[in-house]
Amino acid sequence: MADLQDQLNAPTEAGELDRPASFAAHPAPPSPAPPSTPSTVPSATDSESAAARDLLALHPVADGYCGLPGTLRTLPYYDLELGESSVEADLPRLRAGGTGALLWAVDVSADRPVTSALEQIDLVNHVVARYPEGLRLARSASETADARAHGRIAVLIGPAPGAAVGDSLGTLRALHGLGLRALTLSGTSWAPETGLTPFGEEVVREMNRLGMLVDLTGASEATATRALAVSKAPTMLTRSGARALNGHPDNLSDELLAALGASKGLCLVPCSAARTGPALRDVADHIDHVHRVAGPESVGLSGMYDTGDAHPEGLTSVTDYPALVAELLDRGWSEADLALLTWGNVQRVLRGAEFTARATRYRRGPATTA
């Protein structure tokens, strides 16, 4: 554990590439064009595609859910800098697609959730340290922005499943100290279908005190509604679309989307065929719907690359984000709203969690329950 703590606290070195990345400096790796049909071909013009790339150069994507750590754990060897065919989100493709920040999901095993969470956090730190000119670990909105300003892709650890805390607030604090920045509540005994238990409410309050992001993906309507009421910081859903368009259980009803918007929370729409549909336009439809119901400050993007999920045609790689932005430009989205979608809203939620933590620590100390 001492070695892990030393790794986490080691300062990030600044190399010769301390400058903002650009599409020209990191061209997309060649790949064959996928077959398309008239119903799935994006309608954006060449000028809109250029405008999309220009916008992403200024406002890169803060991707709310990437499963890369779980994929890397299964590989005997990989090279993310030169390009790696065994993963979906290597550095050349992330740069080419305009990604500026990623939430790296922490996968845990059912029989040893706490230990496996520690192992995953250890892996994330070793991977980031291995590619210091491409990646930088971030624990806050300011560190995320600093990584972007120095030409690095910011990596935030999380979300982790709620099982990772082992029903212990002490474990929650320890994981936060090791860098975990988001926790998914669903799938635990203290966040059942009927709502949060008293201990579950205490978990949310302690996350507010620590500055951790509360992820409501997969939570029932009752649980999500109660969490929205208890949390003093903005909550988020890291991989949810609109249930009005797709009945996937992780998607949100319009009532919950409206409540999320009223609380200044954030719904990150996934590039997942199961959750949003088989084509790029389906993802854009979900983004439009969340934008309309929850508001422009409550919608973001979640690639779900390296998770094993099938991706919609036109969004099969992280290099396809410019095509999605071009589609939204074609639909009349303003640059201001697109800047919120790609980068601004994630930054706002991170800052909101940090401000809430500072205010809460004046009023209460660490919870002693469990």
BELHUFEN-V128139 format. One record per helix or strand. SS is the DSSP state (~ for helix, > for strand). FROM is the first residue (numbers start at 1). LEN is the number of residues. If there is no record, write none. Layout:
BEGIN
ss=SS from=FROM len=LEN
ss=SS from=FROM len=LEN
END
This chain:
BEGIN
ss=~ from=2 len=8
ss=~ from=46 len=13
ss=> from=61 len=6
ss=~ from=68 len=5
ss=~ from=91 len=7
ss=> from=99 len=8
ss=~ from=113 len=18
ss=> from=135 len=3
ss=~ from=141 len=9
ss=> from=153 len=9
ss=~ from=162 len=4
ss=~ from=169 len=9
ss=> from=180 len=1
ss=> from=182 len=3
ss=> from=191 len=2
ss=> from=195 len=2
ss=~ from=198 len=13
ss=> from=213 len=3
ss=~ from=221 len=10
ss=> from=236 len=2
ss=> from=242 len=1
ss=> from=252 len=1
ss=~ from=254 len=9
ss=> from=266 len=5
ss=~ from=273 len=4
ss=> from=279 len=1
ss=~ from=280 len=15
ss=~ from=296 len=3
ss=> from=299 len=4
ss=> from=305 len=1
ss=> from=313 len=1
ss=~ from=318 len=13
ss=~ from=335 len=29
END
